[in-house]
Amino acid sequence: MNYRGGRMGPLGGAARSARIVLGALCVVFLAGACSSRDDDLSGFIAATKKEPGGRVEPLPEVRPYESFIYDAKSLRSPFTPGSPAGVAGVSSVRPDSRRNREFLEQFSLDTLKMVGTLKLGGRIYGLVETKDGLVHRVAEGNYLGQREGHITEILPSKINLIEIVPDGLGGYMERPAALALNE
């Protein structure tokens, strides 16, 4: 039979029925696949709802701001280093710029070595070696090192001294140092 005026031939109806059946099978297959995925999700949600809930920590207490009133008469100026003039605690330590420098003051303390002591006429002297290998005799009251190192005591094992170093606030402070016997 020929196709005329909207009528189908003998195979036309079967092909159409096959397409309908195939489409219905796809819909059923997709619905089954989606429902199995939804079952897993529903199970997870149910298990999560059965678990005990967590505890939320309370917010920390916020304290109100405490203001500070600056009293310029009793406090030092925040714009100048050190303590205010006339207040106890202001260091009067200063290097003596008018003093004649001794020979061993041209060497850094870490380049000098104590190599021994010497006792002459009841007085103890320290023996200090410079980096050029020369040995010099020093006594209490002498200076050595580049930081105004004033020798205060000479012992058989070390030479004690006081250095004057910057304090970082525009002034100076005394700092103990020692030159130990180099064996």
KAFENSUL-V981210 format. One record per residue. RES is the residue in three letters. NEAR is the number of other ideal C-beta (glycine too) atoms within 8 Angstrom. Layout:
res = <RES:RES>
near = <NEAR:NEAR>
This chain:
res = <MET:ASN:TYR:ARG:GLY:GLY:ARG:MET:GLY:PRO:LEU:GLY:GLY:ALA:ALA:ARG:SER:ALA:ARG:ILE:VAL:LEU:GLY:ALA:LEU:CYS:VAL:VAL:PHE:LEU:ALA:GLY:ALA:CYS:SER:SER:ARG:ASP:ASP:ASP:LEU:SER:GLY:PHE:ILE:ALA:ALA:THR:LYS:LYS:GLU:PRO:GLY:GLY:ARG:VAL:GLU:PRO:LEU:PRO:GLU:VAL:ARG:PRO:TYR:GLU:SER:PHE:ILE:TYR:ASP:ALA:LYS:SER:LEU:ARG:SER:PRO:PHE:THR:PRO:GLY:SER:PRO:ALA:GLY:VAL:ALA:GLY:VAL:SER:SER:VAL:ARG:PRO:ASP:SER:ARG:ARG:ASN:ARG:GLU:PHE:LEU:GLU:GLN:PHE:SER:LEU:ASP:THR:LEU:LYS:MET:VAL:GLY:THR:LEU:LYS:LEU:GLY:GLY:ARG:ILE:TYR:GLY:LEU:VAL:GLU:THR:LYS:ASP:GLY:LEU:VAL:HIS:ARG:VAL:ALA:GLU:GLY:ASN:TYR:LEU:GLY:GLN:ARG:GLU:GLY:HIS:ILE:THR:GLU:ILE:LEU:PRO:SER:LYS:ILE:ASN:LEU:ILE:GLU:ILE:VAL:PRO:ASP:GLY:LEU:GLY:GLY:TYR:MET:GLU:ARG:PRO:ALA:ALA:LEU:ALA:LEU:ASN:GLU>
near = <4:4:7:5:3:3:6:6:8:6:6:9:8:8:8:9:8:8:8:8:8:8:8:8:8:8:8:8:8:8:8:8:8:8:8:8:8:8:8:8:8:8:8:8:8:8:8:7:6:5:6:3:4:4:4:4:4:4:4:4:4:4:5:4:4:5:4:4:4:5:6:6:4:4:8:8:7:4:3:6:4:8:7:7:5:4:8:3:5:10:8:4:8:6:6:6:4:3:5:3:6:8:5:14:12:6:12:7:13:4:7:15:7:14:9:7:10:9:7:6:3:4:7:8:12:15:13:16:12:11:6:4:5:6:7:10:9:13:11:7:5:9:11:15:15:8:9:10:14:9:16:7:7:12:8:4:5:9:13:12:14:11:14:12:9:6:9:3:6:5:10:11:10:9:8:8:12:8:13:7:9:7:2>
